[in-house]
Amino acid sequence: MDTIGIFTGKQKEYNAQALTLLYDNGPLTAWELTAKIRKIGRQSLHATLNKRLRDLEKKGYVRRDDKKWLLRFKGIIAVLLIHRKTKLWHEKWKEIFEKNAKTIEQHSEPLLKRFGIEKEGIHSALKYIGLCLDDFNTWVAFSKKVKELIEKGVINFDVIKDETLLSVIIMESMTLEELTNIWNPDPENSETKQETTEGAEG
């Protein structure tokens, strides 16, 4: 997708290869990534990939855990955006995002709190619109929404922070009525419960 800066210019091939290889294989070291790209001059390629990975890390696409490189939320979306035919990720990402779902929700906290949605509401918001972070179809839906937001000029994918991207997707995916239901999930039940309590006290 040529509207994303990392996929333009001289380094676009290496950026696309690095992210796609992580997507297809799960977390890898720079040397493991180098071994999967058949090219003359492995030492030089390793140095190039290291530089690319550090740059992608600064831009929020990947993170390093010990010696392994892992895709972040933004990195997964980027890979889904550049491949016309959607392909299933490596099963390792399902496990990782299942474990880190709470962390991703916490990343969304600051922005959603501005709209009065507390931490518990973030989880409710995702479930309310049928989004589960360990479900691949959710990520396909995310990528379609992000593509739409990029094309409309709502977000600049090159500069948006990884921790705010999910928040923006949620806010853009929900109607005002749906957001209101998160703030006050079921007002009728609340009123009924209150009347019952008052009746019992009387």
N, C-alpha and C positions, 0 to 999 in steps of 0.2 A: 504494500500500500504506500504510494509515493507521497502521501500527505504526512507521513511520520518521518521526522528528521533523521532518525538513526538508520532508516532504510533508503537514504539518498546519499549521493556523493561517493567518494572513493572507498569508504569503509562499509558500505551497505551490505556487501556480500559476506564479510566476516561477521557483522552484527547479526544478520539473518541466520547464518550457519550456526553461530554460537547459541542463539536462543532456541533455534529449531532442534539442535542436537540435545539440549537440556530437556526440552519438551518431549522428545522421543525416547530419551534414555533415563530420565530422572537425574538427580544431582551428580555432577562429575567434577573432577579436578581439571585444571588447565591442561595437564599432560594427557589426561584421558580424552579430553576434547580434541587435542592435537592429534592423537592416534587415530581418531575417527575421521579426520580429514586427510585423505591421501594426497600428499603434495611433497615436492622435493624441498629439502631444507627444513627439517623438523624444528631445529633450534630457533631459526628465524621465525617460523610459523608460531611456535610456542610464545615467543616474545610479543608477537603481534596480537595473538589471542589474549594474552595477559593484559595488554594495553586496552584492548577492546572491552574486556570484561570489567576492568576498573572504571572505564568510562560509562559502561552500562550500569554499573553499581551506583555511580554518582547521580545518574538520571532516574534511578529507582526501578530498573528492570530486573536486576538480580541482586542477590546478597550472598555473602560468603559465610559458611558455617565450617569452621576449622579450615580444611583445604578444599572442601567441596563448594561448588557454585550452585546456588538454588535460584529458580525463577521466583520472582515476587508476583503479586497480583497483576501488576502492570505488564510484566513479562509474558505471562500466560495470554493475556488479552492481545498483546502485540503479535504473538505467533498466530493466534486465531485470525487476526486481521490480514496477515500477509498471505495466508493460504486460501485460495478460492474454494477448494474442496476441504470441508471440515474433517479432520482426522482425530481419532481418539488419542488423548495424551497417554503417557506412560502411567501405569497403575500406581506408581510410587507417589505421584502428585495428589491422587485422591487421598491416600493415607496422610500425606503431609498437610493438606488443607483441612482434612477432617480434624487433625490434632491442633492446627493453628487457627481454626475458625474463630475462636474467642479473641485471638490477637488481631485478626482482620477486623472484627467488630469493634475492638477498642480503637483501631486506627480511624474508624468512622465517627467515634464519639464526639470529638470537638466540633465538627461541622453540624452534626445532627442536634447537638445540644443547643445550638443557636436557634433551632426551630422548636425547642422545648421537648425533644425526644431524649429520654434517658437511656442508659446502657441496655436495660431490659427491653426498651422500645425498639432498639436496633435489631435485636434478634426477632422480635415480633414483626418488625417491618419486613425483614427478609422472608419469613414464613408466610406473612400475609399476602405477599405478591408471588408466592410459590418459588422462592429462591433458596436453595440449599447449597452451601459452598462446597460440599463434597460430591455434588451431582454434576456430571459433565455437561448435561443439557443446560444447566444454569449458566455455565461459562460461555456456551454458545450464544445464549440469550444476552449475556453481558456484552459480548463482542459486537453483536448486531446493534445494541443500544449505543455502544461507544462509537461505532462507525457512523451511525445516524447523528450523534452529537458533534462529531468531527466535521461532517459534511455541512451541518447547519451553522458551524462556527461557534457552538456553545462552549466547547473545550479545545484547548491546544494540547494535544497528547504529548508533545515534546517537553512541555514545561509543567504539566499538572503533576502534583505529588502523588505518589503511590497511595499514601494514606487518605487522600481526599477523593480519589477516583471512585471507590465503591459508594461513598456518600452521595456523590453527584449522580451516579447511576440510580440509586434508590430514589432520590428526590425527583429525578426526571421521569422515573418509571411509574410514579404514583400520582393519583389525582388528589385534589384538595380534600375530597371526601374520605379517601383512603387514609391520608395523613391524619385527619381529624379522628378517625376510628382508632388510630394508634394512640393518640393522646387520651381519648376517652373510649375505650374498646366497646362497651355496651352500656350506654347510659340508662336504657330501660331496666336492665337487670340491676344496675346500681340503685335506681330509685325504688324498685320492688324490694330489694334487700333492705334498704333503709326503712321503708314502711313496715316491713315484717318485724324488724328490730324494735321500732318504736311501738308497734302493737303489742309485742311481747312485754315491753317494759310497762305499758299502761295496764 
